[in-house]
């Protein structure tokens, strides 16, 4: 886990907390870009904030400079960042809106994937509807902070033991005592 903390540096180049998960199925450039979007969407990075030049950020994160360059290029393509004369990247006006819309799209895809997964695992449609309605009926949450957004968008490791799930522990053995 590599972290940079959100604070203005003396040269007015901002750094944000970036938590890279090398074991994640999400590519490093995508992890960086998503976490920068979360910081912009939450207001932790304001328009005009300048991020470090890609090689400097890569050195701080102990990652390949091309991964950071790719993340910056993707964010520039989306209109979130633009090149700054210092060699770094600057947050553009309106980037917060762009980032919120992109992160909302990520949430929509995750919801769709969760529904498809539930159906594939045999959950009846009425149970899926009930689960969604219960989630929507919960008290409204306050807007997420930058750190909360970053935590929310991270993928959990896939190498969990089947014993971590109470549901799987309670599955009766297959007929005949063999493997299913």
Secondary structure in CASP SS format (residue, H / E / C, confidence):
PFRMAT SS
TARGET T0000
AUTHOR 0000-0000-0000
METHOD secondary structure of the structure
MODEL  1
X C 1.00
X C 1.00
X C 1.00
X C 1.00
X C 1.00
X C 1.00
X E 1.00
X E 1.00
X C 1.00
X C 1.00
X C 1.00
X C 1.00
X E 1.00
X E 1.00
X E 1.00
X C 1.00
X C 1.00
X C 1.00
X C 1.00
X C 1.00
X C 1.00
X C 1.00
X C 1.00
X C 1.00
X C 1.00
X C 1.00
X C 1.00
X H 1.00
X H 1.00
X H 1.00
X H 1.00
X H 1.00
X H 1.00
X H 1.00
X H 1.00
X H 1.00
X H 1.00
X H 1.00
X H 1.00
X H 1.00
X H 1.00
X H 1.00
X C 1.00
X C 1.00
X C 1.00
X C 1.00
X C 1.00
X C 1.00
X C 1.00
X E 1.00
X E 1.00
X C 1.00
X C 1.00
X H 1.00
X H 1.00
X H 1.00
X H 1.00
X H 1.00
X H 1.00
X H 1.00
X H 1.00
X C 1.00
X C 1.00
X C 1.00
X H 1.00
X H 1.00
X H 1.00
X H 1.00
X H 1.00
X H 1.00
X H 1.00
X H 1.00
X H 1.00
X H 1.00
X H 1.00
X H 1.00
X H 1.00
X C 1.00
X C 1.00
X C 1.00
X E 1.00
X E 1.00
X E 1.00
X C 1.00
X C 1.00
X C 1.00
X C 1.00
X C 1.00
X E 1.00
X E 1.00
X E 1.00
X C 1.00
X C 1.00
X C 1.00
X H 1.00
X H 1.00
X H 1.00
X H 1.00
X H 1.00
X H 1.00
X H 1.00
X H 1.00
X H 1.00
X H 1.00
X H 1.00
X H 1.00
X H 1.00
X H 1.00
X H 1.00
X H 1.00
X H 1.00
X H 1.00
X H 1.00
X H 1.00
X H 1.00
X H 1.00
X H 1.00
X H 1.00
X H 1.00
X H 1.00
X C 1.00
X C 1.00
X C 1.00
X C 1.00
X H 1.00
X H 1.00
X H 1.00
X H 1.00
X H 1.00
X H 1.00
X H 1.00
X H 1.00
X H 1.00
X H 1.00
X H 1.00
X H 1.00
X H 1.00
X C 1.00
X C 1.00
X C 1.00
X C 1.00
X C 1.00
X C 1.00
X C 1.00
X C 1.00
X H 1.00
X H 1.00
X H 1.00
X H 1.00
X H 1.00
X H 1.00
X H 1.00
X H 1.00
X C 1.00
X C 1.00
X C 1.00
X C 1.00
X C 1.00
X C 1.00
X C 1.00
X C 1.00
X H 1.00
X H 1.00
X H 1.00
X C 1.00
X H 1.00
X H 1.00
X H 1.00
X H 1.00
X C 1.00
X C 1.00
X C 1.00
X C 1.00
X C 1.00
X H 1.00
X H 1.00
X H 1.00
X C 1.00
X C 1.00
X C 1.00
END
